[in-house]
């Protein structure tokens, strides 16, 4: 079944997947699960190392600078390092699996099925995080971390097949606008669910979680119910996407041995890719500047917890302002995607990306000197504006550079693999800089290296390789 480019119904359905899946990126990756994970692993550390009872573990105080350690396959490692290792392993799996799977999807013309499979894998894994605490208390932390591992694989692999629809549904002149609309819907949708979760875990609205012996509404929703809401939201809203996207966009005759055929398909696409100077140079630039973007986004929470002078209430540091910063980033990210889309329509994609990268350089420099929550909120506003814009524009620019092809999933697997390898590279670089300089502030500044290299390479992309790329430079 062929897709008619510019079909408003199809475009609306495609955009809804951003609304559906972005709750993973916010609730699981950024806002709620990292805090939940740190809390329960810290309690378990106090139980094992300090002899505390689970119910009273929060009353035990750790020494300043004391690392919270966990046992994982016989290794005694910091809890933050474990999360980093698990996520990095999932990124590597995605990097190596997505090109092969996309070759099969392009050959068989069933990338919608791959999109659905990884969506359901990710959503089910998010919901299984409900059991995280119980598994950890039973000494099964290795099993509990599988939920995070497969949730990450489901999210990122689904994006390969989702993104690959963009050049099929959108005319070149509308790609920037439609890509920006998708990211904006993602930021808004994830923010809506985050607010719902925060209200439910902070305010006792329903009596569902109350002790039956009392008639008063006293108990708020336990945090682990949020993970079920994420999975239900992801699966539920993605149905709008699946209703309008076709099962197949391939005109090839299907033959047996599709795994080998898929591998040959990928090999052919890679050979074609190597001949495109413009696409190769753009992807090289994207590797560097997107590595900087993703590293800053992933490590911002750790930076804020360590370096910002949050107020102290009742003898404890009150860093709840982090949630305010996250909401600011989401809200401005939605607006930033549209602003950058409009700007690219006036001055071209490459120049707009260049402006975004320069602003990111300013963010790195400012992070070196800020100290107060108000300053951090200001920095969060700047991050929000350029974060949505650079992600949406990077995706649409790559779509514009693609040759005429049916192998969109294979081409986007290269894009996705580049992004994931960049994330692993960036986080490793960030950690080594922190160890070397013994300061996370120097780590943030050192990330500017990726932005500078990406900016230089961005303006070395040839301008005249193809004549049908109007709007990319002019």
ZAMARGU-4260 file (C-alpha; in steps of 0.2 Angstrom, whole numbers, plus 5000, padded with zeros to 4 digits):
<rodrens>
0) 5000/5000/5000 | 5008/5017/4994 | 5007/5032/5005 | 5001/5048/4998 | 5013/5062/5003
5) 5005/5076/5012 | 4989/5066/5017 | 4984/5076/5033 | 4976/5060/5041 | 4992/5050/5039
10) 5003/5065/5046 | 4991/5067/5061 | 4992/5048/5065 | 5011/5048/5063 | 5013/5063/5074
15) 5003/5054/5088 | 5017/5042/5090 | 5028/5056/5097 | 5014/5060/5109 | 5013/5042/5114
20) 5031/5036/5116 | 5039/5052/5123 | 5033/5048/5140 | 5046/5035/5141 | 5060/5048/5138
25) 5053/5060/5151 | 5046/5049/5165 | 5057/5034/5164 | 5074/5042/5158 | 5073/5059/5166
30) 5061/5064/5179 | 5053/5050/5190 | 5062/5033/5188 | 5080/5040/5191 | 5074/5047/5207
35) 5065/5032/5212 | 5080/5021/5207 | 5091/5031/5218 | 5079/5031/5232 | 5076/5012/5233
40) 5095/5007/5229 | 5100/5019/5243 | 5088/5011/5255 | 5094/4994/5251 | 5112/4999/5253
45) 5107/5006/5271 | 5099/4989/5275 | 5114/4979/5269 | 5128/4990/5274 | 5121/4999/5289
50) 5110/4986/5297 | 5094/4997/5295 | 5077/4990/5293 | 5069/4993/5277 | 5054/5003/5285
55) 5066/5014/5294 | 5080/5016/5281 | 5076/5034/5277 | 5081/5039/5294 | 5099/5033/5292
60) 5110/5046/5286 | 5125/5043/5275 | 5142/5051/5277 | 5145/5066/5265 | 5152/5059/5248
65) 5148/5041/5253 | 5145/5031/5237 | 5129/5020/5237 | 5135/5003/5231 | 5125/4989/5223
70) 5129/4970/5220 | 5127/4966/5201 | 5133/4949/5195 | 5145/4948/5209 | 5152/4966/5206
75) 5151/4979/5219 | 5148/4995/5210 | 5140/5012/5212 | 5122/5013/5209 | 5123/5027/5196
80) 5137/5018/5187 | 5125/5002/5185 | 5112/5013/5177 | 5124/5020/5165 | 5131/5003/5161
85) 5114/4995/5158 | 5108/5010/5147 | 5125/5010/5137 | 5123/4991/5134 | 5105/4994/5127
90) 5112/5008/5116 | 5125/4996/5109 | 5112/4983/5106 | 5101/4995/5096 | 5116/5002/5086
95) 5120/4984/5080 | 5103/4977/5078 | 5093/4991/5070 | 5103/4991/5053 | 5100/4972/5051
100) 5082/4973/5056 | 5078/4988/5045 | 5086/4978/5030 | 5073/4965/5033 | 5059/4977/5036
105) 5063/4986/5019 | 5064/4970/5010 | 5048/4963/5017 | 5039/4980/5017 | 5033/4977/5035
110) 5042/4990/5045 | 5025/4995/5054 | 5026/4977/5062 | 5043/4981/5068 | 5037/4998/5075
115) 5023/4989/5084 | 5034/4975/5091 | 5047/4987/5099 | 5033/4999/5105 | 5024/4984/5114
120) 5041/4978/5121 | 5046/4995/5127 | 5029/4998/5135 | 5028/4981/5143 | 5045/4983/5150
125) 5040/5000/5158 | 5025/4992/5166 | 5036/4978/5173 | 5046/4991/5183 | 5031/4991/5195
130) 5040/4975/5202 | 5057/4984/5203 | 5058/4986/5222 | 5051/4968/5226 | 5064/4960/5214
135) 5078/4970/5222 | 5073/4966/5240 | 5073/4948/5235 | 5091/4949/5229 | 5086/4949/5210
140) 5093/4966/5205 | 5099/4958/5189 | 5082/4953/5184 | 5075/4970/5189 | 5087/4980/5178
145) 5081/4969/5163 | 5065/4980/5163 | 5075/4996/5161 | 5087/4987/5148 | 5072/4981/5137
150) 5062/4997/5139 | 5077/5007/5132 | 5079/4994/5117 | 5060/4995/5114 | 5060/5014/5114
155) 5075/5018/5103 | 5072/5004/5091 | 5054/5009/5088 | 5061/5026/5083 | 5071/5019/5069
160) 5055/5013/5060 | 5045/5028/5066 | 5057/5041/5059 | 5059/5032/5043 | 5041/5036/5038
165) 5045/5055/5038 | 5051/5055/5020 | 5037/5045/5014 | 5023/5055/5022 | 5030/5073/5020
170) 5034/5083/5004 | 5052/5090/5006 | 5045/5108/5008 | 5035/5102/5024 | 5047/5090/5032
175) 5054/5103/5044 | 5037/5108/5050 | 5030/5091/5051 | 5046/5085/5061 | 5044/5100/5073
180) 5026/5096/5075 | 5030/5078/5080 | 5043/5084/5093 | 5032/5097/5100 | 5018/5084/5102
185) 5030/5073/5111 | 5036/5087/5123 | 5018/5092/5127 | 5011/5074/5129 | 5025/5068/5140
190) 5023/5084/5151 | 5004/5081/5153 | 5008/5063/5159 | 5022/5069/5171 | 5010/5082/5179
195) 4997/5069/5181 | 5009/5057/5189 | 5016/5071/5201 | 4998/5076/5206 | 4994/5057/5210
200) 5010/5054/5220 | 5009/5071/5229 | 4990/5074/5232 | 4978/5061/5240 | 4964/5062/5228
205) 4957/5045/5227 | 4954/5032/5241 | 4960/5017/5231 | 4977/5017/5240 | 4970/5020/5257
210) 4969/5008/5272 | 4951/5000/5272 | 4950/5003/5290 | 4949/5022/5288 | 4936/5032/5278
215) 4948/5047/5275 | 4957/5049/5259 | 4975/5050/5266 | 4986/5040/5255 | 4994/5046/5238
220) 4998/5034/5224 | 5014/5024/5226 | 5027/5030/5213 | 5029/5013/5205 | 5011/5015/5198
225) 5018/5029/5187 | 5027/5015/5177 | 5011/5006/5173 | 5003/5023/5167 | 5018/5026/5155
230) 5016/5009/5147 | 4997/5011/5145 | 4999/5029/5138 | 5012/5023/5126 | 5002/5008/5119
235) 4985/5017/5120 | 4990/5033/5110 | 5000/5023/5098 | 4985/5015/5091 | 4980/5031/5082
240) 4997/5029/5073 | 4994/5011/5068 | 4976/5014/5062 | 4983/5026/5048 | 5000/5019/5043
245) 5000/5006/5030 | 5006/4988/5034 | 5018/4989/5019 | 5026/5002/5008 | 5037/4990/4997
250) 5033/4985/4979 | 5046/4971/4979 | 5040/4953/4976 | 5043/4943/4992 | 5054/4928/4992
255) 5059/4915/5004 | 5075/4917/5014 | 5070/4935/5019 | 5084/4936/5033 | 5097/4934/5020
260) 5088/4945/5008 | 5087/4958/5021 | 5105/4957/5024 | 5109/4959/5006 | 5096/4974/5006
265) 5106/4982/5020 | 5123/4979/5011 | 5116/4987/4995 | 5110/5002/5004 | 5127/5004/5013
270) 5136/5003/4996 | 5124/5017/4990 | 5126/5027/5006 | 5145/5027/5003 | 5143/5036/4987
275) 5133/5051/4994 | 5146/5064/4999 | 5133/5075/5006 | 5124/5062/5017 | 5140/5055/5023
280) 5147/5072/5028 | 5130/5077/5036 | 5130/5061/5046 | 5148/5064/5052 | 5143/5082/5058
285) 5127/5075/5066 | 5138/5062/5076 | 5148/5076/5084 | 5134/5090/5088 | 5121/5077/5093
290) 5134/5068/5104 | 5135/5085/5113 | 5116/5088/5114 | 5112/5070/5121 | 5127/5071/5133
295) 5121/5087/5141 | 5103/5081/5141 | 5107/5065/5150 | 5120/5072/5162 | 5110/5088/5167
300) 5101/5081/5182 | 5117/5074/5189 | 5126/5091/5186 | 5111/5100/5195 | 5111/5088/5210
305) 5130/5090/5213 | 5133/5108/5208 | 5118/5119/5211 | 5115/5126/5229 | 5098/5120/5232
310) 5089/5126/5248 | 5089/5116/5264 | 5073/5112/5272 | 5071/5102/5288 | 5089/5097/5288
315) 5088/5090/5270 | 5093/5097/5253 | 5077/5101/5244 | 5081/5098/5225 | 5062/5097/5220
320) 5066/5112/5209 | 5074/5099/5197 | 5056/5095/5192 | 5052/5113/5188 | 5067/5114/5177
325) 5062/5098/5168 | 5044/5105/5165 | 5052/5122/5158 | 5063/5112/5146 | 5048/5102/5140
330) 5037/5117/5138 | 5050/5128/5129 | 5056/5112/5119 | 5039/5112/5111 | 5040/5130/5106
335) 5058/5129/5101 | 5054/5116/5088 | 5042/5127/5079 | 5053/5142/5081 | 5068/5133/5073
340) 5056/5126/5059 | 5051/5144/5055 | 5068/5150/5055 | 5075/5136/5044 | 5061/5141/5031
345) 5069/5158/5030 | 5088/5155/5031 | 5089/5136/5027 | 5092/5121/5038 | 5111/5121/5039
350) 5112/5139/5045 | 5098/5136/5058 | 5107/5121/5064 | 5123/5131/5065 | 5114/5145/5076
355) 5108/5131/5087 | 5125/5124/5090 | 5132/5141/5094 | 5118/5142/5108 | 5123/5125/5114
360) 5141/5131/5116 | 5134/5146/5126 | 5125/5133/5137 | 5141/5124/5141 | 5150/5140/5145
365) 5136/5146/5157 | 5136/5129/5166 | 5153/5132/5171 | 5149/5147/5182 | 5131/5145/5187
370) 5127/5141/5206 | 5110/5146/5211 | 5093/5138/5207 | 5087/5154/5198 | 5102/5153/5186
375) 5099/5135/5183 | 5081/5139/5178 | 5088/5152/5166 | 5099/5139/5158 | 5085/5126/5157
380) 5075/5139/5147 | 5090/5141/5135 | 5091/5122/5134 | 5073/5120/5131 | 5072/5132/5116
385) 5087/5124/5107 | 5084/5106/5112 | 5067/5104/5103 | 5074/5114/5088 | 5090/5105/5085
390) 5082/5087/5086 | 5067/5091/5075 | 5078/5100/5062 | 5092/5086/5062 | 5079/5073/5058
395) 5071/5083/5044 | 5087/5088/5036 | 5093/5070/5036 | 5076/5065/5027 | 5079/5079/5014
400) 5097/5072/5010 | 5090/5054/5007 | 5090/5048/4989 | 5075/5042/4980 | 5073/5025/4988
405) 5061/5012/4996 | 5074/5008/5009 | 5070/5022/5022 | 5071/5011/5037 | 5089/5005/5032
410) 5094/5023/5029 | 5087/5029/5046 | 5095/5014/5055 | 5112/5022/5050 | 5105/5039/5058
415) 5100/5029/5073 | 5116/5019/5075 | 5126/5036/5073 | 5115/5043/5087 | 5117/5029/5099
420) 5136/5027/5097 | 5137/5045/5100 | 5128/5044/5116 | 5139/5030/5122 | 5155/5040/5117
425) 5148/5056/5125 | 5144/5049/5142 | 5160/5039/5143 | 5170/5055/5138 | 5160/5065/5151
430) 5164/5052/5165 | 5182/5052/5160 | 5183/5071/5161 | 5175/5071/5178 | 5188/5058/5184
435) 5202/5067/5176 | 5198/5085/5182 | 5189/5079/5198 | 5175/5091/5194 | 5158/5089/5184
440) 5159/5107/5179 | 5175/5104/5168 | 5166/5089/5161 | 5151/5100/5155 | 5163/5113/5147
445) 5173/5099/5139 | 5157/5093/5130 | 5160/5109/5119 | 5173/5100/5110 | 5159/5090/5101
450) 5149/5105/5097 | 5164/5114/5089 | 5169/5099/5078 | 5151/5097/5073 | 5149/5115/5069
455) 5165/5115/5058 | 5160/5099/5049 | 5142/5106/5046 | 5148/5120/5035 | 5159/5108/5025
460) 5144/5099/5018 | 5143/5101/4999 | 5130/5113/4993 | 5127/5107/4975 | 5127/5088/4975
465) 5108/5086/4972 | 5097/5099/4964 | 5081/5094/4972 | 5087/5100/4990 | 5078/5117/4990
470) 5076/5124/5007 | 5091/5115/5015 | 5104/5129/5011 | 5093/5143/5003
</rodrens>
